[in-house]
């Protein structure tokens, strides 16, 4: 393939396969990934010990319950105004027992990412996960990465810090690629095949997507996720982000990363090797398996996720991607090839446009139309070794503001009946 450095995610490299319990820190513990990770830890107390938790601060009751169940040393919230309610919730859970240490503020999760542990599971949503990702890598922790945005917006920064194989991906697609890649060497790989469910609008033309509603876009056929990632799955932006992520994780050129639509979501991704064989990783749609790989690799966690009943007939379908109706993957390849701050602009503009769509200020097709304009206006990105966290944050701030302006003008330009 090349003499380039080993990829960030390399299944052939195991930093620590020692017996005994692993100490785990979970960032984003009250979200979907975090709650499923905690369930996995509770079911496997001989394998994992959770030492610290972080959350945004909107669900302090759940956070306090998690802290008591796991007897963690430290609890962190991003919102400082949530601390009084958190203390009250912890007191109710712990009674007369000593409470865990409480950290609060925008840097709390970053501080936790450097605390003593084996693995940091970054399940934070959005590019705010970048600082904790960088902190965990710099501290030498194994990083179980569910926060794809931190890698996408800060790719060069992450690659500069991460040792080969230090990142274990938790996205179902990238966990699938990670496992399939274990079957061969890098020189054996012809291409990566990332699967997409196609979302709720698979098979529709761009014209048919013009007037779809937020409720329809939120009705994902196979996965239960938060609103932003669900809309990203409907536009296939999520798949575009995953193409960028695959390129960064596995050091495979964009032209050798393919997207195919697989409505059943059974095959999570595939690796095609140079001898013509293809290895597919498949499980029923469930995130417990990828999470178990993320925090347990190279050791498998028994019964981490449900398995197929192979005695029951089923049909698995695969379709080519409709790039005209869903231009997001092509645009993602473009910004990924540009590198530097371009992916951060793409991601930030998309998040703003998703908010505008959910609020009824922007039509569904307007999401990608607006993101495309913001990316084009951004022009030449800051890139290479000169890229800094400040550059990424500045690019994101500009992109968010510009996307809001464009979305507002887009809404004003629509006929009254289209805005109703």
Buried (B, 14 or more C-beta within 10 A) or exposed (E): BEEEEEBBBBBBBBBEEEEEEBBBBBBBBBBBBBBBBBEBBEBBEEBBBBBBBBBBBEBBBBBBBBBBEBEBBBBBBBBEEBBEBBBEBBEEBBEEEEBBEBBBBEBBBBBBBBBEBBBBBBBBBBBBBBBBBBBBBEBEBBBBBBBBBBBBBBBBBBBEBBBBBBBBBBBBBBBBBBBBBBEBEBEBBBBBBBBBBBBBBBEBEBEEBEEBEBEEBBEBBBBEBEEBBBBBBBBBBBBBBBBBBBBBBBBBEBEBBBBBBBBBBBBBBBBBBEEEEEBBBBBBBBBBBBBBBBBBBBBEBEEBBEEEEEEEEEEEEEEEBBEEBBBBBBBBBBBBBBBBBBBBBBBBBBBBBBBBBBEEBBBBBBBBBBBBBBBEEBEEBBBEEEBEEEBBBBBBEBBBBBBBEBBEEBBEEBEEEEEE
